[in-house]
């Protein structure tokens, strides 16, 4: 059974940076596309970024050039480096794992972590 545990959320000022991490267990990590999604109250969870085990990535337009997703296939971890954060980036961020798909698969399925809160506010 896939288990995902996120860490690294918190409060940051606009323009600041934050790094989220997700540790996966119970999986053959390289078989999974790993992703990050986010959700604000009253809205549907939305795709943020995904990375294939080979390194190819995909981002939602609103975070391109500000966020960077990376993974360590030896440590079974996936990170999301967030820079130039904006108040509209405030959300609960969820780690996601999907087997056997491309980085362009954005559907709300697969395995999820418990989420970590990111708040961008002065």
Backbone torsions as a table, in degrees:
resi	resn	phi	psi	omega
1	UNK	NA	133.3	-177.8
2	UNK	-73.8	131.6	173.0
3	UNK	-124.6	130.7	-178.9
4	UNK	-125.6	131.4	-179.2
5	UNK	-129.1	116.7	179.8
6	UNK	-91.6	156.6	173.5
7	UNK	-154.3	164.1	172.7
8	UNK	105.4	-2.1	178.7
9	UNK	-71.6	173.7	178.5
10	UNK	161.1	-166.2	179.7
11	UNK	-101.6	132.0	179.8
12	UNK	-142.4	149.3	178.5
13	UNK	-77.9	154.6	175.1
14	UNK	-54.7	137.4	-176.8
15	UNK	89.7	-9.0	-178.3
16	UNK	-83.4	-177.4	-177.3
17	UNK	-126.5	155.8	177.9
18	UNK	-154.5	147.2	178.9
19	UNK	-123.2	123.9	176.0
20	UNK	-100.5	145.7	177.0
21	UNK	-129.5	150.6	178.0
22	UNK	-137.6	126.0	177.7
23	UNK	-105.4	129.1	-178.4
24	UNK	-108.4	143.3	175.0
25	UNK	-142.6	161.2	179.2
26	UNK	75.9	19.3	-177.6
27	UNK	-135.8	157.3	163.0
28	UNK	-87.8	95.5	-163.0
29	UNK	-55.6	-39.2	-174.6
30	UNK	-71.1	-9.7	177.8
31	UNK	-85.4	-4.5	-173.0
32	UNK	-114.0	138.3	163.7
33	UNK	-82.5	128.5	-178.7
34	UNK	-103.5	140.7	-176.8
35	UNK	-143.3	167.4	173.4
36	UNK	-124.1	136.8	175.8
37	UNK	-127.6	165.9	176.4
38	UNK	-143.8	156.8	-176.9
39	UNK	-147.6	135.6	172.3
40	UNK	-111.8	154.7	-178.4
41	UNK	-55.3	132.4	177.0
42	UNK	85.5	-2.0	-179.8
43	UNK	-123.0	159.3	178.7
44	UNK	-73.3	149.1	175.3
45	UNK	-62.4	137.7	-176.5
46	UNK	-123.4	149.3	177.1
47	UNK	-68.1	139.4	176.0
48	UNK	-115.7	-54.1	-175.9
49	UNK	-161.3	156.8	176.8
50	UNK	-146.3	154.3	178.8
51	UNK	-142.3	134.5	177.3
52	UNK	-85.8	159.9	-179.8
53	UNK	-62.0	-24.6	178.1
54	UNK	-82.1	-8.1	175.6
55	UNK	109.8	-11.4	178.7
56	UNK	-68.0	145.8	-173.7
57	UNK	-131.2	164.0	175.5
58	UNK	-148.7	140.9	-178.0
59	UNK	-133.4	150.1	168.2
60	UNK	-70.2	146.9	-173.7
61	UNK	-56.3	-35.7	-173.7
62	UNK	-67.7	-14.5	-179.3
63	UNK	-115.9	-3.8	179.1
64	UNK	-56.8	140.2	-179.8
65	UNK	73.2	-0.9	176.0
66	UNK	-118.8	-35.0	-178.2
67	UNK	-109.6	147.4	175.9
68	UNK	-133.6	123.8	176.1
69	UNK	-98.1	140.9	178.5
70	UNK	-146.5	161.5	179.3
71	UNK	-142.4	153.7	175.1
72	UNK	-120.7	105.5	-175.5
73	UNK	-72.5	-13.3	175.4
74	UNK	-84.2	-36.6	-177.0
75	UNK	-96.0	-5.6	-178.3
76	UNK	59.2	46.6	179.8
77	UNK	-128.0	153.5	174.0
78	UNK	-134.8	135.1	-177.9
79	UNK	-118.6	156.4	172.7
80	UNK	-130.3	107.3	176.9
81	UNK	-88.2	122.1	-176.5
82	UNK	-116.7	125.8	179.2
83	UNK	-125.1	165.3	179.1
84	UNK	48.6	46.5	-175.5
85	UNK	-64.5	144.9	-178.9
86	UNK	-119.5	156.6	177.3
87	UNK	-54.7	-33.1	-180.0
88	UNK	-72.1	-6.3	172.9
89	UNK	-82.5	-7.6	178.8
90	UNK	-61.1	125.4	-176.8
91	UNK	-178.2	170.9	165.8
92	UNK	-88.7	127.3	-178.2
93	UNK	-102.0	132.4	-177.1
94	UNK	-118.5	136.8	171.4
95	UNK	-84.3	144.4	-176.1
96	UNK	-137.6	145.6	177.1
97	UNK	-131.6	127.4	177.9
98	UNK	-128.3	131.9	178.6
99	UNK	-87.5	140.8	166.8
100	UNK	63.4	36.8	179.1
101	UNK	-127.5	-179.8	174.3
102	UNK	-98.3	171.5	178.7
103	UNK	-70.4	-8.7	179.9
104	UNK	-91.8	2.0	176.2
105	UNK	-80.5	113.4	-173.7
106	UNK	-115.1	8.8	-176.6
107	UNK	-65.7	155.4	-177.6
108	UNK	-87.9	68.3	177.5
109	UNK	-143.7	176.9	-176.4
110	UNK	100.4	-162.3	-179.3
111	UNK	-100.1	145.9	-174.9
112	UNK	-127.0	148.3	168.6
113	UNK	-83.4	-176.7	-176.4
114	UNK	-82.5	-13.0	178.6
115	UNK	93.8	150.1	176.4
116	UNK	-136.7	135.1	-175.7
117	UNK	-80.9	132.1	171.8
118	UNK	-119.7	123.2	179.4
119	UNK	-123.1	122.4	179.4
120	UNK	-110.3	108.5	-174.9
121	UNK	-158.7	147.9	175.6
122	UNK	-93.0	NA	NA
